[in-house]
Amino acid sequence: MAQAAAIIFTVLMGALAIFQAALIVGAPLGHFAWGGQHRVLPRRLRIGSAVAIVLYGLFALILMMRAGLLASWPDMSWIMPASWIILAYLALGVVMNAISRSLPERLTMTPLITVLLGLTLIVALS
């Protein structure tokens, strides 16, 4: 179960990374992200999108290692706490998206982040 959850998590993070990359290059989808105040993101939020892509990749790697799908470092002691940190980060993301002033962001990102939170919980508990 944890392996399937980690794979689905990674696919969804990949889709979010593509979305963030589209925002970086100027796609008019900003109403779905970063509070929805800008259809085309300003430079500072494009930088935030780049950071988000890096975080998504890191999160996916950690959960894939936690689920035993990727080889990891000899000392695995940091993987379990890292998975719980990701869980806390996503829990905060659910709250932040749920209170967004942007209706499109609330309606799309809140359920998506909630699914990612559930998948992370499955992997973290494994």
Beta strands, then each sheet from edge to edge (+ up, - down):
end
